[in-house]
Amino acid sequence: SSVGDVMDLIDLITSILLRVEQDATDKRSGIVDYRIAHRAQFFYLLEDVVCKLQGLDLGYLDEMTRFAVVVDLYNIMIKYAFMKIGVPASRSTRTLFFSDVKMNIGGDILSFNDLYHGILRGNRPPRGASSGVFGGKDPRARLSLTKMDPRVHLALQHTPIYASTGCLHPTTLHYDLQRETKAFLARHTSVMIDNANSTLLLTPIFKRYKSDFSKSDSVAFLNFLERNLEGGKKMCMRSLIEGEKSPKIDYNDFDWGLIAGNYFPFKPSVIKANEKRLL
């Protein structure tokens, strides 16, 4: 398939997914009700078009296109999984959800961890692991990107409620990543600045993948934040960087259960009953 055909498929799945979300959105809160999404009129059509991903060989795509497509696939399939098998609301079920829930993409059986760490992070070890998710003889290792862009962490949908603002496209990839980065940092809980106490409170994703954003230079990381913040936050960050005291960086707690909205909980038994654990 050509790049155009691949992106047409991504756009088709995204448009159907959006229709399912619209039908399942609570009109008062504006939050998707995952308890009813799988009963929406277009969910059955969504299941049909998702099956077409079995014919999408990621190995034939150049790296820029693969980056964009895998981010889009991750964001599509995680919403689809929330609708079909539930939301992992506890730490233990989240671990299983990201490692054991899998999908067939062009004949490669891939989990969310495989997409995230194996491909997008160039097979860098996940947090707490000593090696990458793809072993040396794993044929899926051919899919790993040779360059890792830290903005990928901010473009992926990590929770049921904070969605990406749109698909990434290979021809506009830099612009799309900038859009996602700015949208992520604009959220109240992503970056909170206390200039009076020279303190920066950040979402824990920056702690988990600190080395991806900056190997050792905290100033470079602060400058990355300042470049991508806007309005008052940008001014506060600049003031923090230029202050006499080195800013103290803390990380807030993160609780999916508080922000997930209406959902049914993911149960590991659902995938254990499925031998291949495929969506």
C-alpha positions in Angstrom: 0.0 0.0 0.0 1.1 3.6 -0.7 1.5 6.1 2.1 -1.7 7.8 0.8 -3.6 4.5 1.2 -2.2 4.0 4.7 -3.2 7.5 5.8 -6.6 7.1 4.2 -7.2 4.0 6.3 -6.0 5.9 9.5 -8.4 8.8 8.6 -11.3 6.4 8.0 -10.8 4.6 11.3 -10.4 7.9 13.1 -13.6 9.3 11.6 -15.7 6.3 12.6 -14.1 6.3 16.1 -15.0 10.0 16.4 -18.6 9.2 15.5 -18.8 6.4 18.1 -17.4 8.9 20.7 -19.9 11.5 19.8 -22.8 9.0 20.2 -21.4 7.9 23.6 -20.5 11.4 25.0 -22.4 12.5 28.1 -24.1 15.7 27.1 -23.7 17.3 30.5 -20.1 16.5 31.3 -18.8 16.3 27.7 -16.9 13.1 28.6 -17.1 9.8 26.7 -19.1 7.2 28.5 -17.1 4.1 27.8 -19.8 1.9 29.4 -22.1 2.4 26.4 -19.6 3.1 23.6 -19.5 -0.5 22.5 -23.3 -0.4 22.0 -23.1 2.7 19.8 -24.5 2.3 16.3 -21.2 2.7 14.5 -19.1 0.5 16.9 -19.7 -2.5 14.7 -18.5 -0.7 11.7 -15.4 0.4 13.7 -14.7 -3.3 14.5 -14.8 -4.1 10.8 -12.4 -1.3 9.7 -10.0 -2.0 12.5 -9.6 -5.5 11.0 -8.1 -3.9 7.9 -5.0 -3.1 10.0 -4.0 -6.7 9.6 -3.0 -5.8 6.1 -0.8 -2.8 7.1 2.9 -3.8 7.1 4.7 -1.1 9.1 8.0 -2.4 7.8 7.4 -1.0 4.4 7.0 2.6 5.7 9.8 5.1 5.9 10.7 6.2 9.4 8.9 9.5 9.4 5.7 7.9 8.1 6.1 5.0 10.5 6.4 7.4 13.4 3.2 9.2 12.5 1.3 6.0 11.7 2.3 4.3 15.0 1.3 7.3 17.1 -2.0 7.4 15.3 -2.5 3.6 15.8 -1.7 3.8 19.5 -4.2 6.6 20.0 -6.9 4.8 18.0 -6.4 1.4 19.5 -6.2 2.6 23.1 -9.6 4.2 22.8 -11.0 1.2 21.0 -9.7 -1.0 23.8 -11.3 1.2 26.4 -14.6 0.7 24.6 -14.2 -3.0 24.0 -12.5 -4.4 27.1 -12.6 -1.6 29.6 -10.3 0.9 31.4 -7.5 -0.3 33.6 -8.2 1.7 36.8 -5.6 0.2 39.1 -1.8 0.0 38.8 -1.8 -3.8 38.5 -4.4 -3.9 35.8 -2.6 -1.1 33.9 0.6 -3.1 33.8 -1.2 -6.0 32.2 -3.3 -3.8 29.9 -0.3 -2.2 28.3 1.8 -5.4 28.1 -0.8 -8.1 27.4 -3.5 -6.6 25.3 -2.4 -7.0 21.7 -3.3 -6.3 18.1 -2.4 -7.7 14.7 -0.8 -5.0 12.6 0.3 -6.4 9.2 0.9 -9.8 10.7 3.0 -8.5 13.6 1.4 -9.1 17.0 2.0 -5.9 19.0 1.0 -4.7 22.5 0.8 -1.0 23.5 4.2 -1.4 25.1 5.6 -2.7 21.8 4.2 0.3 19.9 5.4 2.8 22.5 8.8 1.4 23.7 9.7 -1.0 21.0 8.9 1.1 18.0 8.5 4.8 18.9 11.2 4.9 21.6 13.6 2.8 19.4 13.4 -0.2 21.7 14.7 1.7 24.8 13.8 -0.2 28.0 10.5 0.7 29.6 10.6 2.2 33.1 12.0 -0.4 35.5 13.2 -2.8 32.8 16.8 -3.5 32.0 16.3 -4.4 28.3 14.0 -3.4 25.4 10.7 -5.1 24.7 12.1 -6.6 21.4 14.9 -9.2 21.9 17.8 -9.5 19.5 16.2 -12.2 17.4 12.7 -10.7 17.5 11.6 -10.0 13.9 9.6 -7.1 15.1 12.8 -5.3 16.0 13.0 -4.2 12.3 10.2 -1.8 13.1 12.1 0.1 15.8 12.9 3.7 14.9 16.5 4.8 14.8 15.8 8.3 16.2 13.6 9.0 19.2 11.7 12.3 19.4 10.8 13.0 23.1 7.7 14.8 22.0 6.2 11.4 21.3 5.4 11.1 25.1 3.2 14.2 24.8 1.4 13.0 21.6 0.2 9.7 22.9 -3.1 9.3 24.7 -2.1 8.0 28.2 -5.5 8.2 29.9 -9.2 7.8 29.0 -10.0 11.5 29.1 -7.0 13.5 27.8 -7.1 12.8 24.1 -4.7 13.9 21.3 -5.9 16.9 19.3 -5.7 15.2 16.0 -3.9 12.7 13.8 -0.2 13.0 12.9 0.6 13.1 9.2 4.1 12.5 7.8 4.0 15.6 5.6 3.2 17.8 8.5 4.8 15.8 11.3 6.8 18.6 12.9 3.9 20.9 13.0 1.6 18.2 14.3 4.0 17.3 17.1 4.3 20.9 18.1 0.5 21.2 18.3 0.3 18.1 20.5 3.2 19.3 22.7 1.7 22.7 23.2 -1.8 21.2 24.0 -0.3 18.8 26.5 1.7 21.5 28.3 -1.3 23.9 28.4 -3.2 21.5 30.7 -3.3 22.7 34.2 -1.9 19.5 35.7 1.0 19.2 33.2 3.0 22.2 34.3 2.4 24.2 37.4 4.8 27.1 38.2 5.3 28.7 41.6 7.7 31.6 41.0 7.5 32.8 44.6 9.1 29.5 45.8 11.0 28.7 42.7 9.2 25.5 42.3 8.0 23.6 39.3 5.3 20.9 39.6 5.2 18.6 36.6 3.2 15.6 35.4 5.1 12.4 36.3 5.6 11.5 32.7 8.6 13.9 32.8 10.1 11.9 35.7 9.5 8.5 34.1 11.3 9.5 30.9 13.6 12.2 32.1 16.5 10.8 30.1 14.5 11.0 26.9 14.0 14.7 27.3 17.4 15.6 28.6 20.2 13.2 29.5 21.7 15.4 32.3 21.2 19.0 31.5 18.2 20.3 33.5 18.5 23.8 31.9 18.0 22.3 28.5 14.8 20.6 29.8 13.5 23.8 31.3 14.2 25.6 28.0 12.3 22.9 26.2 9.3 23.6 28.4 9.7 27.4 28.0 9.8 27.1 24.2 6.6 25.1 24.1 4.5 27.0 26.7 2.3 29.9 25.7 0.9 33.0 27.3 1.3 33.6 31.0 2.9 30.1 31.6 5.6 31.0 29.2 6.4 34.2 31.0 6.4 32.5 34.4 8.8 29.8 33.1 11.2 32.4 31.6 11.2 34.2 35.0 11.8 30.9 36.8 14.8 30.1 34.5 16.3 33.5 34.9 15.8 33.6 38.7 18.7 33.7 41.1 17.7 30.3 42.6 17.8 27.0 40.8 14.2 25.9 40.5 13.1 22.8 42.5 11.3 20.3 40.4 8.5 18.1 41.9 6.1 15.7 40.3 2.4 15.4 41.0 0.5 12.2 41.7 -1.5 10.7 39.0 -4.8 8.8 39.5 -6.6 7.4 36.5 -9.6 6.6 38.6 -10.3 10.3 39.3 -10.4 11.3 35.7 -11.6 8.4 33.8 -15.2 9.4 33.8 -17.8 6.7 33.1 -16.2 3.4 32.3 -16.3 -0.3 33.1 -13.1 -1.7 34.6 -10.7 -3.8 32.6 -10.4 -7.3 33.9 -7.3 -9.4 33.0 -9.5 -12.5 32.8 -11.0 -11.0 29.6 -7.7 -11.3 27.7 -6.6 -14.5 29.5 -9.6 -16.2 28.0 -8.4 -15.2 24.6 -5.4 -17.4 23.8 -3.7 -14.8 21.6 -5.0 -11.9 23.7 -5.9 -9.9 20.6 -8.3 -7.0 20.3 
